[in-house]
Amino acid sequence: MRPALEAAGLGVRYRRSWALRGCSLSVPAGRVAALVGPNGAGKTTLMHAAVGLLRPALGSVRVQGEVAFVAQDKPLYESFTVAETLVFGRRMNNRWDDQAALDRLSALGIPLDRKVGRLSGGQQAQVALTLALARQPDLLVLDEPLANLDPLARHDVMRTIMAEVAARELTVLLSSHVVSDLEETCDWLVVLNGGRLQVSGDIEDLLEGHLVLAGPAELADGPAGGGSSGAAVVSASRTGRQAVLVVRGTPVLDPRWQARRPGLDELVMAYLRSPESAALPALAGVGA
Ligand SMILES: Nc1ncnc2c1ncn2[C@@H]1O[C@H](COP(=O)(O)OP(=O)(O)OP(=O)(O)O)[C@@H](O)[C@H]1O
């Protein structure tokens, strides 16, 4: 099956400065992919290139099928009512499921006669998401869909996305700063840092492929984290005489290490702390 999103040696720059460089990744169809990284990492740039709003300076990015994109600032007309917003969407799009949109808004208790500007932030996020889903996309790209939402609204937005993914073949790429919000929903992880791709892969495989090692600091001094040969050290930290390493691979461990699997948050933090580390599958025929 063709991937839903595929970038090969993608480079994007604004005037002279590169916002993305050497970005090669592929997101399989049917996945819910989390795009994470610090401010300025290039997340919005990658999404804009994927949906065709920006032209790459180098390489390519391809998507499979119809794409719907919800931008970070959720561009809705505040003076339109919800019903008028739906009419507008229907007129602008050939592929449009009005009934699904009405059903979703009714289930969410969002009044059709209310002006969009009078809705809460969470309700506006739901209207933007409803409009995007009404277009029945194959790929849904959401730039920070959870920003400025309270925990309940964040949960509701994620639930809406999950319900749609369960109901039909849909691939989702969504960016966020809050990794804990993504843990239950996403099954693919993409980490960008300083315009470079650090991680792209199945979340379960990534978690199974890494270990957190805690032990005496002197153990961390040898090659490949001392008594942990057979693994690459992603990040290392010390507190007094204790060292904590996050390693990738299956090490032969010194018995003085205590080993456990990382959580998603820990894994992401380990990579972000060490921009030179990367966990990327080898992609055939593309320049990194
Ligand atoms: N229109 C623009 N003109 C010039 N530079 C830009 C423009 N948009 C983004 N950049 C720069 O490109 C880099 C990547 O920005 P981008 O918005 O893609 O990051 P991001 O990961 O989405 O950040 P955030 O989490 O803050 O939204 C940053 O250094 C940013 O300053």
The ligand as a Gaussian input file, in Angstrom:
#p B3LYP/6-31G(d) Opt

LIG

0 1
 N        6.962000      33.083000       6.912000
 C        8.170000      32.894000       7.438000
 N        9.216000      33.691000       7.098000
 C       10.450000      33.494000       7.610000
 N       10.757000      32.514000       8.489000
 C        9.767000      31.692000       8.874000
 C        8.422000      31.824000       8.381000
 N        7.650000      30.880000       8.942000
 C        8.477000      30.172000       9.753000
 N        9.732000      30.653000       9.706000
 C       10.898000      30.108000      10.441000
 O       11.049000      28.746000      10.086000
 C       11.359000      27.950000      11.219000
 C       10.290000      26.864000      11.409000
 O        9.057000      27.464000      11.735000
 P        7.704000      26.637000      11.919000
 O        6.603000      27.632000      12.090000
 O        7.580000      25.654000      10.816000
 O        8.007000      25.874000      13.286000
 P        6.993000      25.109000      14.265000
 O        7.682000      23.842000      14.661000
 O        5.655000      24.986000      13.635000
 O        6.952000      26.093000      15.517000
 P        5.774000      26.365000      16.604000
 O        5.742000      25.150000      17.494000
 O        6.293000      27.572000      17.318000
 O        4.502000      26.610000      15.851000
 C       11.466000      28.911000      12.391000
 O       12.808000      29.237000      12.571000
 C       10.672000      30.111000      11.941000
 O       11.174000      31.287000      12.527000

